[in-house]
Amino acid sequence: MGLTKNILLWASANRWMKEHLPRYRFVRHAVTRFMPGETLQSALEAVVGLQKEGFSTVLTYLGENVTTLDEAKAVRDHYLAVLDAVHKGAHPTEISLKLTQLGLDLDPAPTRAYMEEILEAAHALGKFVWIDIESSSYVDRTLEIYSTLRKRYPHVGLCLQSYLYRTGDDVASLLPLQPSIRLVKGAYREPESVAYPKKEDVDRNYITLAERLMTELPSRIMKIGIATHDKSITGHIKTIARRLGISPDRFEFQMLYGIGRQAQRQLAQEGYHVRVLISYGSAWFPWYMRRLAERPANVWFVAKSLFVR
């Protein structure tokens, strides 16, 4: 793992930086590269703009590792309000959330209960919900909760990470549930004992996992989100889809707001479904550091943006 990436991932977990750096105007300005604003309203305005261009969206309210159940309840209430807002606006929008936002560090029972409330509301409104994946220490608990929920709710999906050695086995264990899977590379600082340290190995595993999921798509996979900006990987995915006879409307590419807009448009012009992830909220610092760490070249881009209006 490169030095720059290591530093950025270390910063993402540093409490002092999380509390102090967002106070500086230049840091807040830099983050606009990746998110339209901190409020739900700003996120919904971005949804409308992308919708006019023909893109679907997924909203995620930033935050993780709440320390009280009152905070977890507030997150539950926020997502219920989000579902209501996107339904009233008739937006082709999904939501994505972290289980530690709903109190997983405190007690899995209320976390599961809050998820059920969100899924009940989403079902009534015809909306899809993604459960985001977090660091490796949470994977077992996340899979357990997802597996329980999936038996009752077909409109819930799970994010999996290609940098973890275990993910191939996790896919195999989930297949009997006919899951929906969003595949990402992974953006947490992990030891080499659990995660591939080299980018080429992460990429190779991503393609292997994606092909496994797409092979199962006709029978045992409900929905696939290919979440990457890597042009080499998107090229491999298109080749795999053609070889397997999978039409472009049977899966979707998922990409981050503000990154690779031309690539997003190109995929859409080729007939692929593109969904843009819009993040918002005041708890953006750890997430922002991980976004930079995913592609350290973005650090230079952001640095230039501070001086160019």
N, C-alpha and C positions, 0 to 999 in steps of 0.2 A: 504494500500500500504506500502511495507517495507521501512525501512529507507534508505537502500542502493539504492533502485530503485528511491526513491524521490530525493536523492542527485544527482544521475546520470541524471535524467530528468531536475533538476534545472541547472546542469552544461551544458546540451545541449542547453539551452537558454541564457546562460551567455555570454555577448558580450566580456568581458575581456578575459575569458578563450578561446573563439573561436579565438580571435586574437593573443593570446600569447602562449598558450600551444603547438600548432602545431610546434612551432619553436624548441622545444626540441627533440633531436634525439631519446631519449628513448620512447617518445610518438609516434613519427612517426614509430618507429620500432614495437610498439605494434599494430598499426592499420593494419599491414600487415597480421594479423590474419584473417581479414575480406575482404580485397581487394588486387588485384594483383599489383596495382600501381595507379598513379594519371593520367596517359595519356591514350588516346584512344588506342594507340598502345599496351600498357600493357594489357588493357582489351581484345583486339582482340587476343593477344597471349594466354590469358586464354581461350577464346572462342574456339580456335583451339585445345587446349589440352583437353578440355571437350568434344568437338565434336568427337575426336578420341575415347573417352570412351563411346560414344553413348548418351551423354546428349545434350539437347537443352539448350538455354540460353536466358536471357533477360538482356539488358544493360541499366543502369541508370547513367546519368551524374550528380554527386552530386552538390547540390546547391538549394537555395530557397530564396524567399523574395528579389528579385532583387530590386534595388532602382531607376533605370532609364530604359527607354524604349530602350536605346542603349544596355544595358546589356541583356534585353529580346530578342532583335534582334540577338545578338551574340549567345544566347542559341538556338534560332530557327535555325540559320545557322549551329551550331554545330550538332544538331540532323539531319539536312538534310545531312550533311557530314557522319554521322554515318550510316544512311540508305544506302547511296551510297556504303560505305565501306563493310557493311555486305552483300549487294547484290553482289558486285564484288567478294567477297570471298565465295559466295554460302553457307553462314552460316545459320543454322536454328535458327536464332536469332530475337528476338523482342526488342522493346525499351519501356522504361517506364519513364515518366516525371511528374514533378509537375507544376501545373498551376501558382504558384507564381514565378517559374523560368521564366515564359513567361509574367510577369508583372501584375498578377491578383491584387496585392495590389495597382497598379497604375491606371489601366483602363481595364475593362473586354473586351472592343471592340477589341483592338489590340491582347489581349490574345487569343480571339476566332479566330481572323484572322490568327495568327501564327499557332494555332492548325490546322486550315483548310489547310494551306500550308504544314504542316508536314504530315497530313493525305492524302492529294492528292499525295504527293511524295511516301508515303508508299503504297498506293493503286497501283500506277504504277509499283512498285517493288515487289508487293505481300507480303508486310510485315505488321505485326500486331503491334498496338500501345496501350499501357496501360496508363491511366491517374492515377497517384498515388493520394492517399488521404492524406490530411494534418490534422492539428488540427481541433477541432469541429467548430471553428469559420468560417472555409472555406467550410464546407460541403454543405451548401445550394447553394453557388455560384458554387461549383464544380459540383453538381448534375444538376444544371440548364444548365451549359455549356455542360456537357456530354449528357444530354437529347436532346439538340439541335443538337449536332454533330451526335449522334447515328441515327437520322432520315435520315441522308445522307450517313453515313459511317458505314458499317457493321463490319469493321476491327478495331474497337476501343472498348477497355474495360475499366472498372472502378474498382478501389480498394475500398473495404468497410471494416470497422473495427468492430469486435465483442464486443469491450469494450464499445461502445456507446449504450445507451438505444434505440436510435432512429433507429438503423440499420434495424431492422425487418420491420418497416414501410417504410424505404427507399427501401428495396428490393421489397416490394409490389407495390410501386409507379413506379418502374422501369420495372417490369415484362411485361407490354404491349409493351415495346420497344424491347423485346427479347435481353436483354443486355448480355454482357460478363462480368463476375465478378471474381475478385481476392479477396479472403477473407483472411484477416489478423486479428490478435488480436488487434493491435493498440499500438503505441509507443510514444504518446505525453503525456505531463503532463496535466491532465484534472481534473476539480472539480468533486466531487461526485454527483453533481446535474445533470451531463450529462453522466457520465461514471461509470461503475461498478468498485468499488475500490478493490474487492477481486478477486484473480486469479481464484478461482473455479467458480465464476459467469461468468467471461469472457470466460472460457473454455466451460462451459455449454451452453452459448449463441452461441459460435462458432459452436458447434455441431448441435444445433437447426437450425442455419442459413444455415449451410452446407447441412443438410438434406432437408431443404426447397428448396434450389437451385437445389439439385440433383433430387428432386421429379419433378421439373419443367423442367429439362434438355431435355427430349424428345420433348417438345413443345414450351417452352417459354424462354429457356436459350440457348444462342449460345455456350458459352465456360465457363468453371469453372476452376479457379486456386486455389487449396487448399494450401495456403502459410503458412506453419508451420513446425517447427522441433519437435513438441511435439509428442512423440511416442504414447502416449495414444490417442491423437486425430487422428493421422493417422490410428491407429487401428480401431477406431470408423468409420472413413470414409470408410475403406475397408469393414467393416461389413454392413454399409448402402448401399454401392454400390452392394454388393452381394444380399442383400435383395430386392433391387429395380431392379435387373437384369441389372445393368449398367456395361458395359464392361470396363476394365481398360484404353482403348484407348479413352474413351469419356470424360475424364477429366484429369487434370494433378496435380501433386504435385510440388510446387514451393519452393525452398529452397535457402538459402544464400550461396554464395561462401565461401569455407573454413570451413564450419560448418557441422558436421554430415556427412562426406563423406561416411562412411560405411553405414549409414542409406540410403543415396541416392543410393548407389550401390545396396543395398538389395531391395529397391523398384523397381529399374530398372530390376533386375533379376526376380522379381515377375511379370514382364510384365507391370508395371505402367509407364506412361510417366512422367519423372522428368525434370523440367526446373530449371536451376541454375541462380540466380540473381547475376550479376556481377556489382558492383558499382565502380566508379572511379572518379577522379577529385580532385582538391585541396581543395574544400570546404567540407571536410569530417568530421570535428569535431562534429557538432551537430548530424549528422547521426550516427557517431561512438558511442557517448554517449547513444543514443537511442537504439542501438544494444546491448550494455552492459546492459542497463536497462531492456530490454526484458527478459534477463536471467542473473541475477546478478552473478550466479555461473561462468559465463565467466570471471568475473573480476579476480578470482583466477587463471584461466587458462592463461590469458594474463600476469598476474604478474609472473607466472612461466616461461613463454616464454621469458621474458626479460633476464633471467639468464641461459637459456638453448639454446645452439646453435644447 
